[in-house]
Amino acid sequence: MPSRFLDPEQAKKHAEHRFDFGRKSLGGKVVLVPGGVGGLGAAITALLLQDGALPVVGYRSQRGRALAFQQKMQDLYGGPITLVEGDIQDPAVRERYLQAALDVKGDLYGLVALPGDPARVKADELDGAALAASFKANYEAPVLLARAAAGIMSQKATKGAIVLFSSMQGVHPFEGSLAYAGPKAALIQAGLILAKEYGGATDIRVNVVAPGATTAGMARASIDSGKYDAYVEHGVIPRFGKPEDVAKVVRLLLEPDGYLTGQVITVDGGLTLRRDRLP
Ligand SMILES: NC(=O)c1ccc[n+]([C@@H]2O[C@H](COP(=O)([O-])OP(=O)(O)OC[C@H]3O[C@@H](n4cnc5c(N)ncnc54)[C@H](OP(=O)(O)O)[C@@H]3O)[C@@H](O)[C@H]2O)c1
């Protein structure tokens, strides 16, 4: 007696070894991308445009830079991009971001929450204020935005996808990263909780990406300073990460009708796995 949850058409196809691997299009789907002007965000926005999605890109305050970015991306990859301004640490701005996405066509399919702060604090200057500032930037703002987005998707019965951004420092203990890594590790736990709360029949997938040393964005300064050279020199990683490496994983996690949720994917070329190989 087959389960009543088994699709008979699909079961028949599979019995005949006829499988459907066709990637489902993001065409016409509204995806909110706060931080989409940044180093990793730009590659993600480009891939979304290539896929026909409708990205709503959030930037903090540099309007001129955002407008130039919008024009360049539309020239290179086709459009349109909607821009929304403001600091998502402000609850009113988070509402504005979500409203800007809903204004496109009354629905929100995806959220890719990129904003974060490297929280570079010297060891002897690390205090409660520094930790609290990092918590607000790297945990509070993205988590509350993600929860509000999940609430909207759930209310509209949209089987959407949410991607949060942690870091390799959030999955592996790196010396000197107390301020940055704590909230980034907590963000992973928040992602799992949201995945649990909005999973099942509601089917809103929530996953976390943890990039390694990538050549664009906030890690670029560290790469330029030579901080990560030893990892390549001693064969711990084959090369530095590229923004495209991260964008492709985000695309996978945004796949309509995807079957991945509550996962953290570390996109670091094996850096955390093989870090002990450094002499
Ligand atoms: N790049 C890497 O190798 C790497 C490695 C590990 C983890 N990550 C994580 O990946 C995410 C993206 O990093 P990225 O390298 O692309 O950084 P990025 O180049 O600095 O871009 C971050 C973007 O987010 C915006 N932003 C930051 N805080 C915001 C806020 N409170 N409200 C609105 N917008 C805000 C920034 O705007 P402004 O330019 O106006 O400040 C910027 O456009 C971050 O969460 C980061 O921790 C990156």
The ligand as a Tripos MOL2 file, in Angstrom:
@<TRIPOS>MOLECULE
LIG
   48    52     1     0     0
SMALL
NO_CHARGES

@<TRIPOS>ATOM
      1 N1         34.5730   38.4590    2.0840 N.am      1 LIG1
      2 C1         34.9150   37.4100    2.7880 C.2       1 LIG1
      3 O1         35.9350   36.7620    2.5110 O.2       1 LIG1
      4 C2         34.0600   36.9300    3.9300 C.ar      1 LIG1
      5 C3         34.5610   35.8850    4.6930 C.ar      1 LIG1
      6 C4         33.7920   35.4120    5.7410 C.ar      1 LIG1
      7 C5         32.5550   35.9410    5.9950 C.ar      1 LIG1
      8 N2         32.0900   36.9770    5.2430 N.ar      1 LIG1
      9 C6         30.7570   37.5110    5.5700 C.3       1 LIG1
     10 O2         30.0340   37.6870    4.3780 O.3       1 LIG1
     11 C7         29.1590   38.8090    4.4860 C.3       1 LIG1
     12 C8         29.3960   39.7410    3.3050 C.3       1 LIG1
     13 O3         30.7290   40.1630    3.3680 O.3       1 LIG1
     14 P1         31.4680   41.0120    2.2370 P.3       1 LIG1
     15 O4         32.8650   40.5590    2.2430 O.co2     1 LIG1
     16 O5         30.6990   41.0150    0.9920 O.co2     1 LIG1
     17 O6         31.4280   42.4490    2.9460 O.3       1 LIG1
     18 P2         31.4290   43.8850    2.3230 P.3       1 LIG1
     19 O7         32.1320   43.9330    1.0170 O.co2     1 LIG1
     20 O8         31.8890   44.7880    3.4240 O.co2     1 LIG1
     21 O9         29.8850   44.1330    2.0490 O.3       1 LIG1
     22 C9         28.9590   44.1880    3.0720 C.3       1 LIG1
     23 C10        27.8100   45.0080    2.5670 C.3       1 LIG1
     24 O10        26.8210   45.0780    3.5750 O.3       1 LIG1
     25 C11        26.4780   46.4390    3.8010 C.3       1 LIG1
     26 N3         26.1470   46.5920    5.2070 N.ar      1 LIG1
     27 C12        26.9280   46.3130    6.2650 C.ar      1 LIG1
     28 N4         26.2720   46.5630    7.4060 N.ar      1 LIG1
     29 C13        25.0530   47.0190    7.0430 C.ar      1 LIG1
     30 C14        23.9300   47.4450    7.7590 C.ar      1 LIG1
     31 N5         23.9230   47.4480    9.1010 N.pl3     1 LIG1
     32 N6         22.8270   47.8330    7.0840 N.ar      1 LIG1
     33 C15        22.8210   47.8260    5.7350 C.ar      1 LIG1
     34 N7         23.8590   47.4240    4.9880 N.ar      1 LIG1
     35 C16        24.9650   47.0270    5.6480 C.ar      1 LIG1
     36 C17        27.7100   47.2090    3.4230 C.3       1 LIG1
     37 O11        27.3720   48.5330    3.1460 O.3       1 LIG1
     38 P3         28.4710   49.7050    3.2810 P.3       1 LIG1
     39 O12        29.4590   49.4390    2.1680 O.co2     1 LIG1
     40 O13        27.6870   50.9450    3.0780 O.co2     1 LIG1
     41 O14        29.0790   49.5940    4.6180 O.co2     1 LIG1
     42 C18        28.2070   46.4230    2.2320 C.3       1 LIG1
     43 O15        27.5390   46.8010    1.0580 O.3       1 LIG1
     44 C19        29.4630   39.4540    5.8410 C.3       1 LIG1
     45 O16        28.4780   39.0640    6.7610 O.3       1 LIG1
     46 C20        30.8040   38.8740    6.2250 C.3       1 LIG1
     47 O17        30.9720   38.7850    7.6190 O.3       1 LIG1
     48 C21        32.8250   37.5000    4.2200 C.ar      1 LIG1
@<TRIPOS>BOND
     1     1     2 1
     2     2     3 2
     3     2     4 1
     4     4     5 ar
     5     4    48 ar
     6     5     6 ar
     7     6     7 ar
     8     7     8 ar
     9     8     9 1
    10     8    48 ar
    11     9    10 1
    12     9    46 1
    13    10    11 1
    14    11    12 1
    15    11    44 1
    16    12    13 1
    17    13    14 1
    18    14    15 2
    19    14    16 1
    20    14    17 1
    21    17    18 1
    22    18    19 2
    23    18    20 1
    24    18    21 1
    25    21    22 1
    26    22    23 1
    27    23    24 1
    28    23    42 1
    29    24    25 1
    30    25    26 1
    31    25    36 1
    32    26    27 ar
    33    26    35 ar
    34    27    28 ar
    35    28    29 ar
    36    29    30 ar
    37    29    35 ar
    38    30    31 1
    39    30    32 ar
    40    32    33 ar
    41    33    34 ar
    42    34    35 ar
    43    36    37 1
    44    36    42 1
    45    37    38 1
    46    38    39 2
    47    38    40 1
    48    38    41 1
    49    42    43 1
    50    44    45 1
    51    44    46 1
    52    46    47 1
@<TRIPOS>SUBSTRUCTURE
     1 LIG1         1 GROUP 0 **** ****
